[in-house]
């Protein structure tokens, strides 16, 4: 970098004047020269990919070797693996050590293995009988308590995912486009689930819970709510209700983005609205050049609207 455009000289002058410390000046100078740079996002992605790969590998191992391993052995092995993940994190907590990023993902891995183990136990022994879905609520409660006890947003995500599965959202998304009844169920269940998450968020704030959890609640509630609105909009008898819910969610998301500077909520508002309108247009117009032009217009309008919101959010920031 050309010295005329570098801040390194100014940092040295500030350090000499005693306005900043020598270490801070050296760090900024290294950043200016490109000698050091952050790989936090890349590391986080790599750790997430590692957790996903390990979880998928466990699933394949079970599928290919279930007959030789046996159910009891498998249950015990998965339980011990999950316990090992939790024990490592708990030991660091008891020793008052700050948990690393790798520790966060190790904890997530333990939560996912535990979920798989509990699900497998239920599939083998059917302890809950026809009420098997309650094990999802039990998992959601356990992961929720763990998330608060260990201050982990990743485990909170696992708790919310289990709660959403208990509401039946995961199983109904695939049938949303093929059955009107599935669309109504998904829409109503997703709306109730989103409202539950917002209530949980309000309780978290009122009772002095972790402030970092609020963004998790907000993002899950927004996505689940928009999926519910989409499902209702695709159901002939519930389109007006779905459009009303979509408008309310889009307005609330965009308002939040403009007020807080969290641009992702403007993306939710514009993208989900454009997606829903395109799906509605496909149902009404069906095929032909008119449909393509109409959907192209919708996408372009959504992109322009999002670009405008981007300018507002950037200006506020």
N, C-alpha and C positions, 0 to 999 in steps of 0.2 A: 504494500500500500504506500502511496506517495506520502511523504512526511507532511506536505501542505494540507492534506486531508485527514491526518491522523490526530487523535486526541492524546497520544502518548506523551507528547511534549507538555501539554497542558496539565496532564496528571502528575508529571514529575514536578512541575512548578507548584501545584497545589500541595504535593507532599513536602516540598522544601519549605513552603510557607506554614506547614503544620495544620493545614485544613483537612487533609485526609492522611490515613496511615500509609506507610511504605508498602505494606502487603497489599492493600487495596489498589494503590497506584500500579504496582507490579502486575496484579491480576488483570486490570483493565488494559495495561499495555500489552500483555500477552494475548488478550482477546483481539486487540486491534491488529496485531501482527498475524493472527490466525494460528498462534502457537498452541493455544488450547481452545477447545470448543465442547459444547454440551452434547452428550449422546444419550440423555435421559429418555427421550421419546423412543429412540431406537432400542435401548435396553428394555424398556417397558414392553414394547412390541415383541421383542425376542422372548421375554419371560412369559408373556401371554401365549405366544405360539408354542413354547415348551410345555406349558400346562395343558393346552389343547391337545398337543401331540401325545403326551403321556396318558391323558384321559382316553383318547381314541385308541391308543395302544393297549390299555387295560381292557377296553371293550373287545378288541379283536382277540386278545389272549384268552379271554373268557369264552368267547364264541367258539374258538378253535379247539380248546382243551377242556371244555366243561365236563365231558364224559370221563376224562382221565383224572381231573382234579377232584370232582365231587362237590356238591353244594356246600357241605359243612366246612370243608377245607377252604373253599373260595371265600365264604363269609368271614372266616377267621383271618385269612390273609388280608382281605380288604380292610377289615376292622383294624388290624395291626398297622397297616400302611397309613390309614387315616390318623390313628392314635400317634404314630411317629411324627407326622406333620404337625399336629397340634402340640405335642410334647416339646418339640424343638422351639416353637414360638413361645410357649408358656415358660420354658426355662429361661429364655432371653428376657421375658417380662419380669420374672421373679428376681433375676440378677440386675434389674434396672438398666438393661441395655436398650438402646434405641433400635427399633426393628428396622432392618434394611428393606430395600425394595424387593430383594429376593425373598425375604421373610414374608412379605405380604402375599406373594404369589405361592409360596409354600403353604401358607394358611388357606388360600383359595383351593389349592390342590387337595388338601385334607378335607375341606368342606365338600368338594365334588366327589371324592372317593366315598365319603360317608353317605352322601345322597345315593350314589350307585349301590352301595352295600345295603342300605335300608330298602331301596326299591327291589333289589334282588331277594332279600329276605321275605318281603311281602309277596313277591311273585311265586316263591317256593312254598311258603307255609300258609298264606292267606289268613293270617291272624285276624285281620279286620273284616274278612268276608266280603260282602257286597259293598261295604263302606270303606273299601281300600283307599279311596282318594283322601281320606283323613290323614294318611301318613304324610302327604304333601304339606298339610297344615302343621303337623308336628315338626317336620323338617324346617318349615318357614320359621316357626317359633324358636327352634334350637339355633338356627343360623342367625336369627335376629338377636338372641341373647348373646351369642358368641361375638357378633359384630360390635355390640355395645361394650361387652367385657374386654375385648381386645382392640377396640377402636379401629375397625377394619371396614373400609368402604367396599372392598371386593367381596367380603363375606356378606355384607348387607345386600349386595347385588344378587348373591346366591339366595338369600332369604326372600327377596322380592320375586325372583324367578320362580321359586317354589310356591309362593303365594299366588302368582299369576297362573301357574299350572293348576293349583287347587280350584281357582275360579273357572278352570276349563278353557282358558284362552288359547293355550298352545295347541290343544287338540282340535280346535274349531277353525283355526286360520286356514288350514288346507282345504276345508269344505266351504269356505266363505263364498266362493264364486259359483258354487254348483247347487246350493240348496238355500231357499229363502228362510226356512226355519233355522238353519245354522247361522245365517246372517243376523237374524234377530237375537238369537242366544248370544252370539259373540258380541254384538253391539251392546246388549244390556249388561252382560257380565264384564266386559271391558270398561264400561262406564262406571259400574259399581267398584271395580278394582282400582281404577284411577282415583275415584273419590276416597276410597280407603287409604290409598297412599298419601293423598293430600291431608287427610285427617291424621295419619301417622306423622307426617311432616310437621303439622301444627302442634301435635303433642310433643314431638322431639324438641321443638323450639321452646314451648312453654315450660317443659320440665328440665331445660338446660342440657339437652343432648348435644352431641357433637355438631358444630356448625358445618363441618365438611360433609355431613350426611344429607344436607338439604338439597344440594345439587343432584345427588343420586335420586332422591324422591321426585324432584322436579322433572328430570329427564325421563324416568320410567313412567311417571304419570302422564306426561305429554305424549309419549309414543303410544302407550296403551290406549289413552283416550282417543287419539287420532285414528288408531286402528278400529276402535269401536264405532267412531263416526263413519268411517269408510264402509264398514260392514252394514250399518243401517242405511247408508245412501244407496247401497247396491241391492237393498231389499225393497221391492215395489211398494209394499204397504207401509214402509217406514222411512221413505225418502225425505219427506218434509222434516221429520224429527231428526234424521241424520244430518240434513243440511243446516238445521238450526244449531245442532251440537257442533258441527264443523265450523260454522261461523263464529260461535262463542269461543271455541278452542283456538282458532286462528287469531282472533282478536286478542285473547289473553296472552298467547305466546309472543305475538309481535309487540304488545305493550310491555311485556317483561323484558324483551330484548332491548327495546328503546330505553327503558328505565334503568336496567342493570348493566347494559353493555354486553350481555351474553348473546352473541350473534347466532349461536346455534338454535335459539328459540325462534328467531326470524326465519331460519332455514326450515324449521318444522312447520311454521305457519304457512309459508309459501309453497314448500314442496308437497306437503300432504294435501293442501287445497288443490294444487294443480293435478296431483295424482288422482284424487277423488273425482274431480271434474272430467278428467280424461276417461275414467272408467264409466261415469254416467253417460258421457257423450257416446261411448262405444255401445252402450245398451240402447240408447234412444235412436241414434242415426244408423247403427249397424255398420255396413261396409260402404266403400266407395271413396271417391276423391274428396267429397264434402267432409267426410269424417276425418281424413288425413289433414285437411286444411284447418278444420276446427280444432283438432288436437294440437297441431303445430302452433296455432294462434294462442291456445291456452298455455302451452309450455313457454313460448316466448314472453307472454304477458307475465307469467310467474317469475321468469328469469329477470325481467326488467324491474319488477316489483322488488325482488330480492336485492338487486343491485342498488336500488334506491334506499332500501333499509340499511344496506351495508354502509352507504355513505353517511346516513344519520348516526348509526352506531359508532362508526369510526370518528365522526366529528365530536360525539359526546366523550369518547375515550381520550 
